[in-house]
Amino acid sequence: MAPQPSRRLLIFQEARNPQNPTEVVYLPVNKLGLPICGPGPELPSILELPLRILRAFTEIFNQPRYKGWALVSAGPYHDTSEEGKYYAVVLEQVPGNLQPQDSPVTL
């Protein structure tokens, strides 16, 4: 049986851009992500997110630091201890795209 690909949970907070208050940005709350063991959280299809959020996540996850990772799912994240809008994103390491120097903690 093949090992499960490495998966990580990242949380982003929606905020106003300090340089341009009319622009919304998505800031990572946990930059390295949390490793997922087991089935992980049930999130809706990423296609259910508004287009502006899809664009933002496309820009974020096309950065070189996320090379070798695929966005599996994303959806609203409810943090009752904090105010604001949050989004949870599940990334999965792409098999066959790994190099010896690649590591899941390089997010």
C-alpha positions as CSV (number, residue, x, y, z in Angstrom):
1,M,0.0,0.0,0.0
2,A,1.4,3.4,-1.0
3,P,1.9,6.0,1.7
4,Q,-0.6,8.9,1.8
5,P,0.6,12.2,0.3
6,S,1.5,14.8,2.8
7,R,-1.3,17.3,3.4
8,R,-1.3,20.6,5.3
9,L,-4.0,22.9,6.6
10,L,-3.5,26.7,6.1
11,I,-5.7,29.4,7.6
12,F,-5.9,32.8,5.9
13,Q,-7.5,36.0,7.3
14,E,-9.3,38.4,5.0
15,A,-8.0,42.0,5.7
16,R,-7.7,45.4,4.1
17,N,-4.4,46.2,2.4
18,P,-2.6,48.8,4.6
19,Q,-1.2,50.5,1.5
20,N,-4.5,50.5,-0.4
21,P,-7.6,50.3,2.0
22,T,-10.0,49.6,-0.9
23,E,-8.1,46.3,-1.7
24,V,-8.7,43.1,0.2
25,V,-5.8,40.8,1.0
26,Y,-5.5,37.3,2.5
27,L,-2.9,37.0,5.2
28,P,-1.7,33.6,6.3
29,V,-2.4,33.0,10.0
30,N,-0.2,29.9,10.2
31,K,2.5,30.3,7.6
32,L,3.9,26.7,7.8
33,G,0.4,25.1,7.9
34,L,-0.6,22.3,10.1
35,P,0.0,18.7,9.1
36,I,-3.1,16.7,8.5
37,C,-3.4,13.1,9.8
38,G,-6.4,11.0,8.8
39,P,-9.2,12.3,6.6
40,G,-8.8,15.9,7.5
41,P,-11.5,18.6,7.5
42,E,-14.5,18.4,5.3
43,L,-14.5,21.6,3.2
44,P,-16.6,22.5,0.2
45,S,-15.3,22.6,-3.3
46,I,-13.0,25.5,-4.0
47,L,-15.3,26.4,-6.9
48,E,-17.9,27.4,-4.3
49,L,-15.8,30.4,-3.2
50,P,-16.4,33.8,-4.6
51,L,-14.4,34.7,-7.7
52,R,-12.3,37.4,-5.9
53,I,-11.1,34.8,-3.4
54,L,-10.3,32.3,-6.1
55,R,-8.2,34.9,-7.8
56,A,-6.4,35.7,-4.6
57,F,-5.7,32.1,-3.8
58,T,-4.5,31.5,-7.4
59,E,-2.0,34.3,-7.0
60,I,-0.9,33.0,-3.6
61,F,-0.5,29.4,-4.6
62,N,1.3,30.1,-7.9
63,Q,4.2,31.5,-5.9
64,P,7.5,29.4,-6.0
65,R,7.2,28.5,-2.3
66,Y,4.2,26.3,-3.1
67,K,5.8,24.4,-5.9
68,G,5.0,20.8,-5.6
69,W,1.8,21.4,-3.7
70,A,-1.8,21.2,-5.0
71,L,-4.8,23.1,-3.5
72,V,-7.3,20.3,-2.7
73,S,-10.1,22.2,-1.0
74,A,-10.9,25.6,0.6
75,G,-13.8,27.1,2.4
76,P,-14.8,29.5,5.1
77,Y,-13.3,28.9,8.5
78,H,-15.1,30.0,11.6
79,D,-12.9,31.1,14.5
80,T,-15.1,32.1,17.4
81,S,-12.2,33.5,19.4
82,E,-11.3,36.1,16.7
83,E,-13.2,38.7,14.8
84,G,-13.0,38.8,11.0
85,K,-13.3,36.5,8.0
86,Y,-11.1,33.4,7.8
87,Y,-10.6,30.7,5.1
88,A,-9.2,27.2,5.5
89,V,-7.1,25.7,2.7
90,V,-6.0,22.1,2.3
91,L,-2.8,21.6,0.3
92,E,-1.5,18.2,-0.8
93,Q,2.0,17.4,-1.9
94,V,2.0,16.3,-5.5
95,P,3.6,12.8,-5.9
96,G,6.2,12.6,-8.6
97,N,7.0,16.3,-8.3
98,L,9.2,15.9,-5.3
99,Q,12.9,16.6,-5.3
100,P,15.3,15.4,-2.6
101,Q,15.5,18.9,-1.2
102,D,11.7,19.4,-1.1
103,S,10.0,19.0,2.3
104,P,6.5,19.6,3.5
105,V,7.7,22.0,6.1
106,T,9.1,24.4,3.5
107,L,5.7,26.0,3.1
